[in-house]
């Protein structure tokens, strides 16, 4: 069984999105939108209104050891229903 949600992505841009109810997570590359929605709803006890996904493509990168390949990854923008919040993004 694959782990759907890998980690939350907390950046300055994502923090401003969180104020509007959109949260960003790194997810498994093969996870579908319904799987992501179910994982967020059960994991954080919130109601998800919509999910958008973005796939970061493979890339070649020059390092001091030569040419290397950067891994492919996927992130999900999760829109919550009005009045819902995830406390993980609120800060402590």
C-alpha positions as CSV (number, residue, x, y, z in Angstrom):
1,X,0.0,0.0,0.0
2,X,1.3,3.4,-1.0
3,X,1.4,6.3,1.4
4,X,-0.7,9.0,-0.3
5,X,0.4,12.2,1.6
6,X,4.2,12.5,1.8
7,X,4.5,15.9,3.5
8,X,2.9,19.4,3.7
9,X,4.6,22.1,1.6
10,X,5.1,25.2,3.8
11,X,6.4,28.1,1.8
12,X,5.6,31.8,1.8
13,X,3.4,31.4,-1.3
14,X,1.6,28.4,0.3
15,X,1.1,30.3,3.5
16,X,-0.8,33.1,1.7
17,X,-2.9,30.4,-0.1
18,X,-3.7,28.8,3.3
19,X,-5.4,32.1,4.3
20,X,-7.9,31.5,1.5
21,X,-8.5,27.9,2.4
22,X,-6.1,26.2,-0.1
23,X,-3.4,23.9,1.4
24,X,-0.5,22.3,-0.5
25,X,0.9,18.8,0.0
26,X,3.5,16.6,-1.7
27,X,1.7,13.4,-2.6
28,X,2.6,10.0,-4.1
29,X,3.2,10.3,-7.9
30,X,0.5,7.7,-8.7
31,X,-2.1,9.0,-6.3
32,X,-5.4,10.1,-8.0
33,X,-7.6,13.1,-7.0
34,X,-10.2,10.9,-5.2
35,X,-7.5,9.1,-3.2
36,X,-5.9,12.4,-2.2
37,X,-9.3,13.8,-1.2
38,X,-10.2,10.8,0.9
39,X,-6.7,10.8,2.6
40,X,-7.0,14.5,3.5
41,X,-10.6,14.1,4.8
42,X,-9.7,11.1,7.0
43,X,-6.3,12.3,8.1
44,X,-7.3,15.9,9.2
45,X,-11.1,15.5,9.8
46,X,-12.0,18.3,7.3
47,X,-14.3,18.5,4.3
48,X,-12.5,18.9,1.0
49,X,-14.2,20.9,-1.7
50,X,-11.7,20.3,-4.6
51,X,-8.2,19.0,-5.5
52,X,-5.9,20.2,-8.2
53,X,-2.6,18.4,-8.9
54,X,0.7,19.4,-10.5
55,X,3.5,17.0,-11.6
56,X,7.1,18.2,-11.5
57,X,8.8,16.7,-14.4
58,X,12.1,14.9,-14.5
59,X,15.0,17.2,-15.0
60,X,18.8,16.9,-15.6
61,X,21.0,18.9,-13.3
62,X,24.8,19.5,-13.4
63,X,26.6,18.9,-10.2
64,X,30.3,18.7,-9.3
65,X,30.1,14.9,-10.0
66,X,28.6,15.4,-13.5
67,X,25.1,15.1,-14.8
68,X,22.4,13.8,-12.5
69,X,18.7,13.2,-12.7
70,X,16.2,15.0,-10.4
71,X,13.3,12.8,-9.3
72,X,9.7,13.3,-10.5
73,X,7.3,14.5,-7.9
74,X,3.7,15.5,-7.5
75,X,2.0,18.2,-5.4
76,X,-1.7,18.7,-4.6
77,X,-3.6,21.9,-4.0
78,X,-6.5,21.1,-1.7
79,X,-9.4,23.5,-1.4
80,X,-11.3,23.1,1.9
81,X,-15.0,23.9,2.4
82,X,-15.7,27.4,3.9
83,X,-14.9,27.6,7.6
84,X,-12.5,24.6,7.6
85,X,-8.9,24.8,8.6
86,X,-5.9,22.5,9.1
87,X,-4.1,23.3,12.3
88,X,-0.8,21.9,11.0
89,X,-0.4,25.0,8.8
90,X,-1.4,27.5,11.5
91,X,2.0,27.4,13.3
92,X,2.8,27.0,16.9
